[in-house]
Amino acid sequence: MKDQPIRTTVIGSYPFPAWLEFASENLSKFGESDIDEMVDDAVVAAIHDQVSAGLDVITDGEQTRLDFNLSFYGYIDGIARESISPRRWGPPAHDQRGKHQITETLRAPHGLGVVEEFERLKRLAPRGPALKASVPGPYTLSGRLLPNGEYPDRFAITEAILPMVRQELESLVAAGCQEITVDEPSMSCYAYREDTKRFVDIFNRTVEPIVGRCHLSTHLCFGNYKGHAVGYRSIAPMLPDFLDFKVNEVHVEMANREFAEIELIAEFAKRMDVAVGIIDVKSYYIESVEDVRNRINKCLEFIVPDKLSVAPDCGLSQTARWAAKKKLMNMAEGARQVRKQLGIN
């Protein structure tokens, strides 16, 4: 279902406009219709920036989410959400995002909200680019919930969330979504210390109903909170087990790691397409078009063009909008030039 070689894509999130950041802290001053209009406007802004850059695949920028996954807890019943993080001051780190208590059996009777996001994207996006929805996987979602008597550990919580995510994926396909990414950065962050076969089993059971029904991808990175990683930043511990993910495409973080282990994309390419992160979202160095061309050519030493997509390392929510726009524009132009160079434009 991938429509061209060296396709340009994104992970999911995009920076909020400054006015949306302000408005989100003052929602009590807005009416329901004001908020609906505000959300549409924010998605239009994210679409505009991606389309102007010339991307082949766009998202809604996750403009209605608090971070790429934290807002999902608002859709799950049985959670007492923590209002104040355990550590609020000092250098930013992942422990500044607190964990929530489970108070009763976990349920998501009204879904997880991604279908509504996709329907909005369909309504507002122009014809041309493919429209992608991203959904955090159950293991990643389980990470901010505290075990209790009913769910004694993280894997028990994961199993409770898994059918919720699976249902959301099925509903997305039913709504016409043909590009879906299941974000599981917690799996890639902790592959060095956890049972990777167990991770693969969890992932494949999650996506089983939609395999073969859309262009399905997964995003594997090492975390990004205000430019900081959380995991052991190596792909090697993921292999060979992660090759058994039932996906059309896997996204790997490369730019931030100076293309360490780039040769390992050849292993993934034996089973699936590979979206290589060639734009560093944690740096304010703006990659030039020449940088992009050189990085794509480096990838092509290990993978054929038909198997390659290019993207930022992670979602762009932690990157200033002015930088995100320039980075995406140069990424798309560099990819266009390489395709032309190869005679496949």
C-alpha positions in Angstrom: 0.0 0.0 0.0 3.1 2.3 0.1 2.7 4.4 -3.1 6.3 5.4 -3.8 9.9 4.9 -3.0 11.6 7.2 -0.4 8.3 8.3 0.9 8.3 11.3 3.3 6.2 10.8 6.4 5.9 11.9 10.0 5.4 10.0 13.3 2.3 11.8 14.6 2.7 14.8 16.9 3.4 18.4 15.8 4.1 21.5 17.9 1.1 23.4 19.3 0.6 26.9 18.0 1.5 29.4 20.9 -2.1 30.5 21.1 -3.3 26.9 21.7 -0.8 26.5 24.5 -2.2 29.6 26.1 -5.8 28.6 25.5 -5.3 25.1 26.9 -4.4 26.7 30.3 -7.4 28.9 30.2 -10.2 26.7 28.9 -12.7 27.9 31.5 -12.8 31.2 29.6 -14.0 29.5 26.4 -17.4 28.1 25.5 -17.9 24.7 23.9 -18.3 26.2 20.4 -15.2 28.3 21.0 -13.2 25.1 21.8 -14.5 23.2 18.8 -13.4 26.1 16.6 -10.1 26.3 18.3 -9.4 22.6 17.7 -10.3 22.9 14.1 -8.0 25.9 13.7 -5.1 24.1 15.3 -5.5 21.0 13.1 -5.7 23.3 10.0 -2.4 24.9 11.1 -0.7 21.5 11.5 -2.0 20.4 8.1 -0.9 23.6 6.5 2.7 23.3 7.7 2.9 19.6 6.6 1.3 20.1 3.2 3.4 23.3 2.5 6.5 21.2 3.3 5.5 18.7 0.6 5.1 15.6 2.8 3.6 12.5 1.2 2.0 11.4 4.5 0.5 13.8 7.1 -1.3 13.6 10.4 -3.5 16.0 12.4 -0.5 16.8 14.5 -2.2 15.3 17.6 -3.4 18.8 18.3 -6.1 17.5 20.7 -3.7 15.5 22.8 -1.7 16.3 25.8 1.6 14.8 24.7 1.4 11.8 22.3 -0.3 9.5 24.9 -1.2 11.2 28.2 -4.6 12.4 27.1 -5.7 8.8 26.5 -6.1 8.2 30.2 -9.1 10.6 30.1 -10.9 8.0 27.9 -10.3 5.1 30.3 -12.7 4.6 33.2 -11.3 3.3 36.5 -8.5 5.8 36.8 -7.9 8.5 39.4 -5.7 10.8 37.5 -2.9 12.5 39.4 -3.2 16.3 39.1 0.3 17.3 40.5 3.5 15.6 39.3 5.8 14.2 42.0 8.6 16.5 40.9 7.8 19.9 39.4 11.2 21.7 39.5 14.7 21.2 38.4 16.1 19.8 35.1 13.3 18.2 33.1 13.0 14.4 33.2 10.4 11.7 32.8 9.6 11.6 36.5 8.0 15.0 36.1 5.1 13.2 34.5 3.4 11.4 37.4 1.5 8.1 37.5 -2.2 7.5 38.0 -4.0 5.2 40.4 -6.3 2.4 39.2 -9.5 2.5 41.3 -11.6 -0.1 39.6 -11.8 -2.4 36.5 -10.4 -0.6 33.5 -12.8 0.1 30.6 -13.0 2.5 27.6 -16.7 2.4 26.8 -16.5 5.3 24.3 -13.3 4.4 22.6 -10.0 6.2 22.8 -10.8 9.3 20.7 -8.5 8.5 17.7 -11.4 7.8 15.4 -12.8 11.3 16.1 -9.3 12.8 15.4 -9.2 10.9 12.1 -12.6 12.0 11.0 -11.6 15.6 11.7 -8.4 15.2 9.7 -10.5 13.8 6.8 -12.8 16.8 6.9 -10.1 19.4 7.0 -7.2 17.9 4.9 -6.8 18.7 1.2 -6.7 15.9 -1.4 -3.3 14.5 -2.1 -1.3 13.4 0.9 -2.1 10.1 2.7 -3.7 10.7 6.1 -2.2 8.8 9.0 -3.5 8.1 12.5 -1.3 7.2 15.4 -2.3 5.2 18.4 -0.1 4.4 21.5 0.2 0.7 22.1 -0.9 -1.0 25.3 2.5 -1.5 26.8 3.4 2.1 26.5 0.0 3.2 27.8 0.4 0.9 30.9 3.6 2.8 32.0 1.8 5.6 33.7 -0.6 3.4 35.7 0.2 2.1 39.2 -0.4 -1.6 39.8 -3.0 -2.7 42.4 -4.7 -5.8 43.6 -6.6 -6.4 40.4 -3.6 -5.6 38.2 -0.5 -6.6 40.1 2.1 -5.6 37.6 2.7 -3.7 34.4 2.0 -6.6 32.1 -1.4 -7.2 33.8 -2.3 -3.6 33.1 -1.1 -4.0 29.5 -3.4 -7.0 29.0 -6.3 -4.9 30.3 -5.6 -2.1 27.9 -4.8 -4.3 24.9 -8.5 -4.9 23.8 -9.2 -1.2 24.1 -6.4 -0.4 21.6 -7.3 -3.3 19.4 -10.9 -2.0 19.2 -9.7 1.5 18.4 -7.6 0.1 15.5 -10.5 -1.8 14.1 -12.7 1.3 14.3 -10.1 3.3 12.5 -10.0 0.9 9.6 -13.8 0.9 9.5 -13.7 4.7 9.3 -11.5 4.4 6.2 -8.1 5.0 7.7 -5.5 3.4 5.6 -2.3 4.6 7.4 -1.9 3.6 11.0 1.1 3.8 13.3 1.1 2.0 16.6 3.5 3.8 18.9 5.4 1.5 21.3 8.5 3.4 22.4 8.4 1.7 25.8 9.1 -1.6 24.0 12.2 -0.1 22.3 13.3 1.7 25.4 13.3 -1.4 27.5 14.2 -4.1 25.0 17.6 -4.3 26.6 16.2 -5.6 29.9 12.8 -7.2 29.1 11.6 -10.3 27.3 11.5 -9.2 23.7 9.5 -12.2 22.6 6.8 -11.2 25.1 6.8 -7.7 23.6 6.3 -9.2 20.1 3.4 -11.4 21.3 1.7 -8.4 22.9 2.1 -6.2 19.8 0.9 -8.8 17.4 -2.2 -9.6 19.4 -3.0 -5.9 19.5 -2.8 -5.4 15.8 -4.1 -8.8 14.6 -7.5 -7.6 13.5 -6.1 -5.0 11.1 -3.1 -6.8 9.6 -3.4 -6.7 5.8 -6.2 -4.1 6.0 -4.1 -0.9 6.0 -0.5 0.3 5.8 0.4 -0.6 9.4 3.6 0.7 11.0 5.2 0.9 14.4 7.3 3.6 15.9 10.3 2.5 17.9 12.4 5.2 19.6 14.2 5.9 22.9 11.9 8.5 24.3 11.7 12.2 24.1 10.7 14.5 26.9 11.9 18.0 26.4 14.7 16.7 24.3 15.8 13.9 26.7 15.8 10.2 25.9 14.7 7.6 28.5 15.9 4.3 27.3 19.2 2.5 26.4 19.7 3.8 22.9 20.6 0.7 20.9 18.6 -1.3 18.3 20.7 -4.4 18.7 18.7 -5.7 21.8 15.5 -5.6 19.7 16.9 -8.1 17.2 16.1 -10.7 16.0 12.7 -10.8 17.8 11.3 -7.4 16.7 11.6 -8.7 13.1 8.5 -10.7 13.9 6.3 -7.7 14.3 3.3 -8.0 12.0 3.7 -4.6 10.3 4.3 -3.2 6.9 6.8 -0.7 8.2 9.0 0.0 11.2 10.3 3.4 12.1 13.8 3.6 13.7 15.5 6.6 15.4 18.8 7.4 13.6 19.6 11.1 13.3 19.9 11.7 17.0 22.3 8.8 17.3 24.5 9.9 14.4 23.3 7.0 12.4 24.8 4.4 14.7 23.7 0.9 13.8 22.5 2.1 10.4 23.5 -1.3 8.9 20.7 -2.9 11.0 18.0 -1.4 8.8 19.0 -4.2 6.3 17.8 -6.7 8.8 14.4 -5.1 9.2 14.2 -4.7 5.4 14.2 -8.5 5.0 10.7 -8.5 6.5 9.2 -5.0 6.1 9.7 -1.5 4.9 11.8 0.9 7.1 11.1 4.5 7.9 14.4 5.9 8.9 14.6 9.0 11.2 16.9 11.3 9.3 15.8 14.5 11.1 16.8 15.1 14.7 13.9 16.5 16.7 16.1 17.1 19.7 18.4 19.5 18.0 17.9 23.1 16.7 20.4 22.5 14.0 18.3 22.7 10.8 19.3 19.9 8.5 20.1 21.3 5.1 18.7 19.8 1.9 22.3 18.5 1.2 22.3 16.9 4.7 19.1 15.2 3.9 20.4 13.9 0.5 23.5 12.6 2.1 21.6 10.8 4.9 19.2 9.2 2.4 22.1 8.0 0.3 23.7 6.6 3.5 20.4 4.6 4.0 20.5 3.4 0.4 23.8 1.6 1.1 21.7 -0.9 3.1 18.2 -0.7 1.7 16.6 -0.4 -1.7 14.5 2.8 -2.4 11.2 0.8 -2.6 11.7 -0.3 1.0 12.7 3.2 2.4 10.7 6.0 3.9 12.2 9.0 5.7 10.8 10.9 8.7 11.9 12.8 11.8 13.3 10.6 14.6 10.2 11.1 16.7 7.1 13.2 16.9 7.7 16.9 16.7 5.7 18.0 19.7 8.9 18.9 21.7 10.4 21.0 18.9 9.6 24.7 18.3 7.2 25.1 15.4 9.5 27.4 13.4 12.2 24.7 13.5 9.8 21.9 12.7 8.6 23.7 9.6 12.1 24.2 8.3 13.2 20.7 9.1 10.2 19.1 7.3 10.6 21.4 4.3 14.2 20.4 3.8 13.4 16.8 4.4 10.8 16.7 1.7 13.0 18.6 -0.8 16.0 16.4 -0.1 13.9 13.2 -0.7 12.5 14.7 -3.9 16.0 15.4 -5.2 17.2 11.9 -4.4 14.2 10.4 -6.2 14.9 12.6 -9.2 18.6 11.6 -9.1 17.5 8.0 -9.2 15.0 8.5 -11.9 12.0 7.6 -9.8 10.4 11.0 -9.3 
